């Protein structure tokens, strides 16, 4: 009798286990309400990201606003829209165009250029040269040689309306005194002086009056005297 009850109890237990297995199997295949709700409430998929704020829904009504991710084209559009708005954000900027003033024409206020000085010579001599003395035709009233000069040579030549002069000599004076002597003579005739390039150990000055120029360079000889060389151009007509 006990064995029969045990058999019946075992059969019932097997049926119960089978029923529980069938129920669990059905629950695994069919998702419950919570799973469906979780799926529907998840974020938009890649296909749905194309819907942006203000896009019309299929039924003609406005669809829900979808916040685009950071760095997307939607953010760029909103940024450009804000840039066009006014200071208060109520509308586009209404800045006035810049006024362009007419160009200012300056009135010349400088002094007129001075006229060329009158020529110091009016007639050109015959070309020539001389050794140990002043050549004929030398403009002695304009180019006087320093006192005590031992003349090496002098020459005059012409080119058009220009008198070209050259001279060299030795004088027992310092270089600065020799230049000062020429400066005193030429400045009295309207020349102004400026420093000129010179070789090492030498001094040179350039004298200018309009288009007339005279250049004098002075060096020291082996005996301690000064030797000068002079080159000049004097115009017989004012340019």
JOUR-V136025 format. One line per field, one symbol per residue. ss: DSSP state (@ for helix, = for strand, . for the rest). psi: psi as a letter, one per 40 degrees, with the letter a starting at -180 (. if undefined). burial: # if it has 9 or more other C-alpha atoms within 8 Angstrom, else .. A space follows every 50 residues. Layout:
ss = ???
psi = ???
burial = ???
This chain:
ss = .@@@@@@@@@@@@@@@@@@@@@@@@@@@@...@@@@@@@@.......@@@ .....=.....=..........@@@@@@@@@@@@=......=........ ...........................====..................= =========..==========...@@@@@@@@@@@@@....====..... ..=======..=========.....==========....
psi = dddddddddddddddddddddddddddddhiiddddddddeiiiiddeed hihehiideeihiihhhiiheidddddddddddeiadeeeaiifiiiihh iiihhhhheiiihiiiiiididihiiiiiiheihihehgdedghiihehh hdiiiiiigbfhhhiiiiihigiidddddddddddddeeeiiiiiiiiih eiiiihhhgbehihhhihihideeihhihhhihhheih.
burial = ..........................#...#....#............#. .##..#......#....#......##.......###.............. ..................#....#..#########..#...###....#. ########..############..#..##.###.###...###....... .########..#########....############...
